């Protein structure tokens, strides 16, 4: 469960750094993940990784 949002499945993206001389180097952009504890109906809590954008949406709906 590394570097992946629990709800949306957002993960790392791969692209290129392009210089002025058009040299290309691989780069990897990681999602903005936060560790969050959520309470389940049976009273137990679960620690999950959630993207920050998803977290904003979750707070807006509750």
C-alpha positions as CSV (number, residue, x, y, z in Angstrom):
1,X,0.0,0.0,0.0
2,X,2.9,2.4,-0.7
3,X,2.4,5.8,-2.3
4,X,-1.2,5.1,-3.4
5,X,-4.4,6.8,-2.3
6,X,-6.8,4.3,-0.6
7,X,-10.0,5.8,-2.1
8,X,-9.0,7.2,-5.5
9,X,-6.0,5.0,-6.4
10,X,-3.9,8.1,-7.3
11,X,-0.2,7.0,-7.6
12,X,3.1,8.3,-8.8
13,X,3.2,9.9,-12.3
14,X,6.2,9.7,-14.7
15,X,7.3,12.6,-17.0
16,X,10.3,14.5,-18.3
17,X,12.2,17.5,-17.1
18,X,12.9,19.4,-20.3
19,X,15.7,21.9,-20.3
20,X,16.0,25.0,-22.6
21,X,18.4,22.9,-24.8
22,X,15.6,20.2,-25.0
23,X,17.6,17.7,-22.9
24,X,15.2,15.3,-21.2
25,X,15.6,13.7,-17.8
26,X,13.0,11.4,-16.3
27,X,11.2,12.7,-13.2
28,X,8.7,11.1,-10.9
29,X,5.9,13.2,-9.2
30,X,4.5,11.7,-6.1
31,X,0.9,12.3,-4.9
32,X,0.4,14.5,-1.8
33,X,-0.5,11.7,0.6
34,X,-1.6,12.1,4.2
35,X,-2.0,9.4,6.9
36,X,-5.5,9.5,8.4
37,X,-7.3,7.4,11.0
38,X,-10.9,6.7,10.2
39,X,-13.4,5.1,12.6
40,X,-15.4,2.1,11.3
41,X,-19.0,1.3,12.3
42,X,-17.8,-1.5,14.7
43,X,-15.8,1.0,16.7
44,X,-12.3,0.1,15.5
45,X,-10.0,2.6,13.8
46,X,-8.1,2.1,10.6
47,X,-5.0,4.0,9.5
48,X,-5.0,4.7,5.7
49,X,-3.1,6.9,3.2
50,X,-5.4,9.5,1.5
51,X,-4.5,12.1,-1.1
52,X,-4.9,15.7,0.2
53,X,-7.4,16.5,-2.5
54,X,-9.6,13.5,-1.5
55,X,-9.3,14.6,2.1
56,X,-10.7,18.0,1.3
57,X,-13.6,16.4,-0.5
58,X,-14.3,14.1,2.5
59,X,-14.3,17.0,4.9
60,X,-16.7,18.9,2.6
61,X,-19.2,16.1,2.5
62,X,-19.3,15.3,6.2
